[in-house]
Amino acid sequence: MRIFLSLLAFATCALAGELEIIAGGGKLDANGRATECRLREPFAVEFTPDGNMIIVEMVSGNRVLSVDKAGMLTVIAGTGEKGFAGDGGPATAAQFNGIHNHAIAKNGDIFLADSWNFRIRKLTADGRLTTFAGTGKKAFGGDGGPAVNADFSTLIQIALDPAGENIFVADIDNRRVRKIALKTGIVTTVAGNGQRGVPADGASATDAPLVDPRAVVPAADGSFYILERSGNALRFVDASGKIRTVAGNGKAGLSGDDGPAISATLNGPKHACMDRDGSVIIADAENHVVRRYDPKSGIISRVAGSGKKGATIADSALTSELARPHGVTVAADGALIITDSYNDRILRLKH
């Protein structure tokens, strides 16, 4: 399906449970309709306060793209070349090294997880780029001090809490989840002791091992979820700092839909977000599906993808094919946005 003149029109034209392409699949490099433009390994989508869709690309693209309400795509950061350059200058002249995802503040600032530059970079509304966190050295250090002087491992995923006061960081190779206060810039560890292992239910999150925290999903009450990639599990850290596993039995596979999430298998989940009802949406990438964990019932279910790797969009989202869903987010109208990175496109699922 071609993109409509307004992103708002998606709500009226897409049938419930049906996927549609809203970006990617074309031949234009940029500066055209989003569905007529070619994307280069898009990994995540977020929305600005005024409703523009911001797309980040991994190593094949190393760009930040904006799709306005008229459906027009432009490049707002990155030359497409891999490297580290551009701080203090115009973002369109900057270089990145694999942007896994991003978070957008209430004032419109865009924070970018510049993964293999081991930094978080900030893009402001005037188009200027600076380093917000990380020295550029792959290491662990700096807790209790300014994040700009701290060391991180591969910065896979970052997320703002609902109040917009803290950025949570999935510091995957350091096997920790860290938090940066926007007001002070101070970084602290909130989960993981740096050791590889499965945390015991009820343990203190900061004393517990983690396998490989790939994504983090903060909630309004101070709790947060941790998605583990090869750990094939979703962990929950409550507001008191205790951790427990809530989905995934640690084994790789595709099983357990419509049953207890704790008994289900996942396969290399890559990203997660929270739906408006408090459920966690999981990009179960190597299973080529998107799944939903309901904390009220403890049930896991599938919301998109047949489980077969491919590109065919069928009448139903559940019979459509995904190649590798890397990113998921929920739009203001409640629609689920899926970044199908290996198919170089962005999909929309209307509830």
Salt bridges, closest charged atoms under 4 A:
ASP29 OD1 - ARG38 NH2 3.79
ASP29 OD1 - ARG40 NH2 2.51
ASP29 OD2 - ARG63 NH1 3.57
GLU57 OE1 - ARG63 NE 2.66
ASP87 OD1 - ARG121 NH2 2.98
ASP114 OD2 - ARG121 NH1 2.99
ASP143 OD1 - ARG178 NH2 2.88
ASP151 OD2 - LYS137 NZ 3.90
ASP171 OD2 - ARG178 NH1 2.97
ASP173 OD2 - LYS138 NZ 3.05
ASP212 OD2 - ARG229 NE 3.52
GLU228 OE2 - ARG235 NE 2.80
ASP257 OD1 - ARG291 NH2 2.84
ASP257 OD2 - ARG302 NE 3.06
ASP275 OD2 - HIS351 NE2 3.89
ASP277 OD2 - ARG292 NH2 2.43
ASP284 OD2 - ARG291 NH1 2.95
GLU286 OE2 - LYS270 NZ 2.81
GLU286 OE2 - ARG324 NH2 2.87
GLU321 OE2 - LYS308 NZ 3.72
ASP333 OD2 - ARG348 NH2 2.39
ASP340 OD2 - ARG345 NE 3.85
